[in-house]
């Protein structure tokens, strides 16, 4: 039951308490209306509190960065390896669609 259910209980309870003038033997409709309104208020408060907790979350982004260590030469006569440079990413520009011909 969410916010809508709480509001529905409040409305039903108000109708039973203030709008119904019929009498049923052994049943007090005014008291039942007040009970429904109280249950609706409690449901409405709980729904608002739970929605506030749900929206109060934190999200973290995980970024992995890999580096290659400089490898030691296997033999003293081996040439030194060139350092590895990172690849630079360049955004690709999107081409615009051709413009529509002017209206005549």
Helices and strands as residue ranges (DSSP letters): H 3-14, I 15-19, H 29-55
